Amino acid sequence: MPFTRVVAMAGGVGGARLAHGLAQCLAAEALTVIVNTGDDFEWLGLTLCPDLDTVLYTLAGIENRKQGWGRARDTGHVLEALGPLGAPTWFHVGDRDLATHLRRSELLWKGYSLTEVTRVLAQALGVGPRVLPMTDDELRTRVVTPEGEMDFQEYFVKRACEPRVVGFRFEGLETAQASQAVLEALEHAELVVLCPSNPYVSLDPILSLPGIRERVRNRPALAVSPIIAGAAVKGPAAKMMRELGLEPGAPEIARHFAGTVQGLVIDTADAGSTAEIEAMGLRVRAAPSLMRGPSGRAALARVVLDFGQELAGGVHVDVGDRPRQAA
């Protein structure tokens, strides 16, 4: 029997792309995507949720495929006009993208929760799977550097990941709670997938919320390594690992998630690490994981779902050779 309740945890481009692959292989109602909100920030009085938007745009098929974030065929007239007015322009907001931020902020000002707002936006964009922010509370990722702490977007965009990373702190973790929708989705999940997102700034904020990690441990769960042959496909994960004194590679990803998941999908380029990872108590599946285009996303999703069936103790499930949704 195919999975009917899969929960994916995602942040960033890699996470969004595997979420899209899973959406091609599962019925829309079978997939819930829990998204990191630690990257959220305020920009000119508006609430921006970069990871949520990347997931929504990717699932809707309107993302800028070249850069991975933002909307396709966007323009930058508003940002160009803001510069001479003295407004900050280091965060690149396109005009179509701005419409999302305006609508989200309007609804938040009216008292909607972020979960409710995300549902409204997903419906408007024609997104079938359920997309949930990890929390309705404020939790912000702070990057600790020798220069002091800085907001994630300041580190990631304004400083282009240049400062050396010493550690991370999740501001607001003392009071933030996972939403009830998130907890219920995990409680009933047949499979939990940690997408190939940055483990430190995309997945750890989700897993750090009260009750999340415990629920993942109690479900069939696997992670997909975001590191291929010692390098990150996109983003600063490998750089962060080196600066934290860690060796970028699939074994280090395995160590990070050991005790939380039962399995790890690694790229075929890292198949030589299988025995080392299995010695940590994790089952391993090696497969091409670069996700070239929508068909590559679906191919990796089929590997993930097949491996998930093994972890769940079930029989092999034919998730099909064709996507169920148009790419």
C-alpha positions as CSV (number, residue, x, y, z in Angstrom):
1,M,0.0,0.0,0.0
2,P,1.3,3.5,-0.8
3,F,2.0,5.9,2.0
4,T,-1.0,8.1,2.9
5,R,0.6,10.3,5.6
6,V,4.2,11.5,4.8
7,V,5.7,14.4,6.6
8,A,8.7,16.2,5.1
9,M,10.8,18.7,7.0
10,A,12.4,21.3,4.7
11,G,14.2,24.6,4.5
12,G,16.1,26.2,1.6
13,V,16.3,25.1,-2.0
14,G,17.3,21.5,-1.6
15,G,14.4,20.9,0.9
16,A,11.9,22.6,-1.4
17,R,13.0,20.5,-4.4
18,L,12.7,17.2,-2.6
19,A,9.3,18.3,-1.3
20,H,8.3,18.9,-4.9
21,G,9.6,15.5,-5.9
22,L,7.5,13.9,-3.1
23,A,4.5,15.9,-4.3
24,Q,4.9,14.3,-7.8
25,C,4.9,10.8,-6.3
26,L,2.1,11.1,-3.6
27,A,-1.5,12.2,-3.6
28,A,-1.7,15.8,-2.5
29,E,-3.5,14.9,0.7
30,A,-0.8,12.4,1.6
31,L,2.0,15.0,2.0
32,T,2.6,17.6,4.7
33,V,5.7,19.8,4.5
34,I,6.9,21.4,7.8
35,V,9.0,24.4,7.0
36,N,11.7,26.2,8.9
37,T,10.8,29.7,10.0
38,G,14.1,30.5,11.8
39,D,15.1,32.6,8.7
40,D,12.1,34.9,8.9
41,F,12.7,38.6,9.4
42,E,11.2,42.0,9.2
43,W,11.9,44.1,6.1
44,L,10.4,47.6,5.7
45,G,7.7,46.7,8.2
46,L,6.8,43.5,6.3
47,T,7.1,39.9,7.5
48,L,9.3,37.9,5.2
49,C,9.4,34.1,5.4
50,P,12.1,33.0,2.9
51,D,11.9,29.3,3.4
52,L,8.1,29.1,3.4
53,D,8.1,31.1,0.2
54,T,10.7,28.9,-1.5
55,V,8.7,25.8,-0.6
56,L,5.4,27.4,-1.8
57,Y,6.8,28.7,-5.0
58,T,8.5,25.4,-5.8
59,L,5.4,23.3,-5.1
60,A,3.4,25.8,-7.2
61,G,5.9,25.5,-10.1
62,I,6.6,29.2,-10.2
63,E,10.0,29.4,-8.6
64,N,13.0,30.9,-10.2
65,R,14.7,27.7,-11.2
66,K,18.1,29.3,-12.0
67,Q,18.6,30.8,-8.6
68,G,16.3,28.5,-6.6
69,W,14.5,31.2,-4.7
70,G,12.1,33.9,-5.6
71,R,9.5,33.8,-8.4
72,A,10.0,33.1,-12.1
73,R,10.0,36.0,-14.5
74,D,10.1,38.6,-11.7
75,T,11.1,42.2,-12.0
76,G,12.9,44.5,-9.5
77,H,11.3,47.9,-10.2
78,V,10.2,48.5,-6.5
79,L,13.7,47.6,-5.2
80,E,15.3,49.9,-7.7
81,A,13.0,52.8,-6.6
82,L,13.7,52.2,-2.9
83,G,17.4,52.7,-3.2
84,P,17.3,56.5,-3.9
85,L,14.8,56.8,-1.1
86,G,17.4,55.6,1.4
87,A,15.8,52.2,2.0
88,P,17.9,49.1,2.5
89,T,18.2,47.1,-0.8
90,W,20.6,44.3,0.2
91,F,17.8,41.8,0.4
92,H,16.6,41.1,-3.1
93,V,12.8,41.2,-3.2
94,G,11.2,41.0,-6.6
95,D,7.9,42.7,-7.5
96,R,5.9,39.5,-7.7
97,D,7.5,38.3,-4.6
98,L,6.6,41.5,-2.8
99,A,3.0,40.8,-3.4
100,T,3.3,37.7,-1.3
101,H,5.0,39.6,1.5
102,L,2.3,42.3,1.4
103,R,-0.6,39.8,1.6
104,R,1.1,37.8,4.4
105,S,1.7,40.9,6.4
106,E,-1.8,42.2,5.9
107,L,-3.3,38.9,7.2
108,L,-0.9,38.8,10.2
109,W,-1.8,42.4,11.1
110,K,-5.5,41.3,11.0
111,G,-4.7,38.6,13.6
112,Y,-4.3,35.5,11.5
113,S,-1.7,33.0,12.7
114,L,1.2,32.2,10.4
115,T,-0.3,28.7,9.9
116,E,-3.6,30.2,8.7
117,V,-1.8,32.7,6.5
118,T,0.3,30.0,4.9
119,R,-2.9,28.0,4.2
120,V,-4.4,31.0,2.4
121,L,-1.3,31.6,0.3
122,A,-1.0,27.9,-0.6
123,Q,-4.6,27.8,-1.8
124,A,-4.2,31.0,-3.8
125,L,-1.0,29.6,-5.5
126,G,-2.7,26.2,-6.2
127,V,-0.4,24.2,-3.9
128,G,-1.9,20.8,-3.2
129,P,0.1,19.4,-0.3
130,R,-0.3,20.9,3.2
131,V,2.5,23.4,4.0
132,L,3.0,24.2,7.7
133,P,5.3,26.7,9.3
134,M,7.1,24.9,12.2
135,T,5.7,27.4,14.7
136,D,3.3,30.3,15.0
137,D,5.6,31.9,17.5
138,E,8.8,33.9,16.9
139,L,12.0,31.9,16.7
140,R,15.0,33.4,15.0
141,T,18.2,31.8,14.0
142,R,21.3,33.8,15.2
143,V,24.7,33.0,13.7
144,V,27.5,33.3,16.2
145,T,30.7,34.7,14.7
146,P,34.0,36.2,16.0
147,E,32.3,39.5,15.2
148,G,29.4,38.7,17.5
149,E,25.9,37.4,16.8
150,M,24.0,38.3,13.7
151,D,20.6,37.5,12.2
152,F,20.7,34.7,9.7
153,Q,19.7,36.9,6.7
154,E,22.4,39.4,7.6
155,Y,25.0,36.6,7.6
156,F,23.5,34.8,4.6
157,V,22.6,37.6,2.3
158,K,24.1,40.9,3.4
159,R,27.5,39.4,4.3
160,A,27.3,36.5,1.7
161,C,28.3,33.9,4.4
162,E,31.7,35.6,4.7
163,P,32.0,35.7,8.5
164,R,33.4,32.5,10.2
165,V,30.8,30.5,12.0
166,V,31.4,29.7,15.7
167,G,27.9,28.4,16.5
168,F,24.2,29.0,16.4
169,R,21.6,30.2,18.8
170,F,17.8,30.0,18.3
171,E,16.4,33.2,19.8
172,G,12.9,32.6,21.3
173,L,13.4,28.9,21.8
174,E,12.6,29.2,25.5
175,T,9.0,30.2,24.7
176,A,8.3,29.0,21.1
177,Q,6.0,26.0,20.6
178,A,5.4,23.9,17.6
179,S,1.9,24.4,16.3
180,Q,-0.8,21.9,17.1
181,A,-1.1,21.1,13.4
182,V,2.6,20.2,13.2
183,L,2.5,18.0,16.3
184,E,-0.6,16.2,15.0
185,A,0.9,15.7,11.6
186,L,4.0,14.0,13.2
187,E,1.9,12.0,15.6
188,H,0.1,10.3,12.7
189,A,2.9,10.2,10.1
190,E,3.7,6.9,8.4
191,L,7.0,8.3,7.4
192,V,9.1,11.4,8.3
193,V,11.6,12.7,5.8
194,L,14.3,15.2,6.7
195,C,15.0,16.8,3.3
196,P,18.5,17.6,2.1
197,S,18.5,21.0,3.8
198,N,21.2,22.6,5.9
199,P,21.2,20.5,9.1
200,Y,22.2,23.4,11.4
201,V,20.1,26.3,10.2
202,S,17.2,24.7,8.3
203,L,16.4,21.4,10.2
204,D,17.8,22.0,13.7
205,P,15.4,24.9,14.3
206,I,12.5,22.6,13.6
207,L,13.9,19.7,15.6
208,S,14.7,21.9,18.6
209,L,11.1,22.8,19.2
210,P,9.5,21.0,22.2
211,G,8.0,17.6,21.2
212,I,9.3,17.5,17.6
213,R,12.4,15.4,17.9
214,E,10.7,12.9,20.2
215,R,7.9,12.4,17.7
216,V,10.3,11.9,14.9
217,R,12.2,9.3,16.9
218,N,8.9,7.4,17.4
219,R,8.1,7.3,13.6
220,P,9.8,5.6,10.7
221,A,12.2,8.4,9.7
222,L,15.0,9.0,7.4
223,A,17.3,11.9,6.4
224,V,18.7,12.8,3.0
225,S,22.3,14.1,3.0
226,P,22.7,17.6,1.6
227,I,26.4,16.9,1.2
228,I,27.7,15.2,-2.0
229,A,31.4,14.3,-2.2
230,G,32.3,16.7,0.5
231,A,30.5,19.7,-0.9
232,A,27.1,21.3,-0.5
233,V,25.0,21.4,-3.6
234,K,23.8,24.9,-2.7
235,G,24.3,27.1,0.3
236,P,27.0,27.3,3.1
237,A,26.5,23.9,4.9
238,A,30.0,22.6,4.0
239,K,31.6,25.9,4.8
240,M,29.9,25.9,8.2
241,M,30.9,22.3,8.9
242,R,34.6,23.1,8.2
243,E,34.5,26.2,10.4
244,L,32.9,24.2,13.2
245,G,35.8,21.7,13.0
246,L,33.8,19.0,11.2
247,E,34.6,17.1,8.1
248,P,32.0,17.8,5.4
249,G,30.6,14.5,4.3
250,A,27.9,12.0,4.6
251,P,29.4,10.4,7.8
252,E,29.2,13.7,9.7
253,I,25.6,14.2,8.5
254,A,24.9,10.7,9.8
255,R,26.4,11.6,13.2
256,H,24.3,14.7,13.4
257,F,21.0,12.8,12.9
258,A,21.9,9.5,14.6
259,G,19.4,8.8,17.3
260,T,16.7,10.9,15.5
261,V,16.2,8.9,12.3
262,Q,16.8,5.3,11.4
263,G,18.1,5.8,7.9
264,L,20.1,8.0,5.7
265,V,20.0,8.5,1.9
266,I,23.5,9.4,0.5
267,D,24.7,10.1,-3.0
268,T,26.3,7.3,-5.0
269,A,29.5,9.3,-4.9
270,D,29.6,8.7,-1.1
271,A,28.7,5.0,-1.2
272,G,32.2,4.2,0.2
273,S,31.0,5.6,3.5
274,T,28.2,3.1,3.9
275,A,29.9,0.8,6.4
276,E,31.0,3.7,8.5
277,I,27.5,5.1,8.7
278,E,26.0,1.7,9.3
279,A,28.3,1.3,12.3
280,M,26.4,4.3,13.8
281,G,23.2,2.3,13.8
282,L,21.7,3.8,10.6
283,R,20.6,2.0,7.6
284,V,21.9,3.5,4.3
285,R,20.6,3.8,0.8
286,A,23.0,5.2,-1.9
287,A,21.4,6.8,-4.9
288,P,21.9,9.8,-7.3
289,S,20.7,12.7,-5.3
290,L,21.6,15.9,-7.3
291,M,18.0,16.3,-8.4
292,R,18.5,17.7,-11.9
293,G,15.2,19.2,-12.9
294,P,11.7,18.0,-11.8
295,S,12.3,14.5,-13.1
296,G,15.4,14.2,-10.9
297,R,13.4,15.4,-7.9
298,A,10.8,12.7,-8.6
299,A,13.5,10.1,-9.0
300,L,15.0,10.8,-5.6
301,A,11.6,11.0,-4.1
302,R,10.9,7.4,-5.3
303,V,14.1,6.2,-3.7
304,V,13.1,7.9,-0.5
305,L,9.7,6.4,-0.4
306,D,10.9,2.9,-1.3
307,F,13.6,3.2,1.5
308,G,10.9,4.5,3.8
309,Q,8.9,1.3,3.2
310,E,11.8,-0.8,4.2
311,L,12.3,1.3,7.4
312,A,8.6,1.0,8.2
313,G,8.8,-2.8,7.9
314,G,6.4,-2.9,5.0
315,V,6.6,-4.5,1.6
316,H,8.0,-2.7,-1.5
317,V,5.6,0.0,-2.7
318,D,5.6,0.9,-6.4
319,V,5.3,4.6,-6.3
320,G,5.2,4.8,-10.1
321,D,7.5,5.7,-12.9
322,R,5.5,8.8,-13.7
323,P,4.8,11.9,-11.6
324,R,1.2,12.1,-10.5
325,Q,1.3,15.9,-10.9
326,A,2.6,17.9,-13.8
327,A,6.1,19.1,-13.3
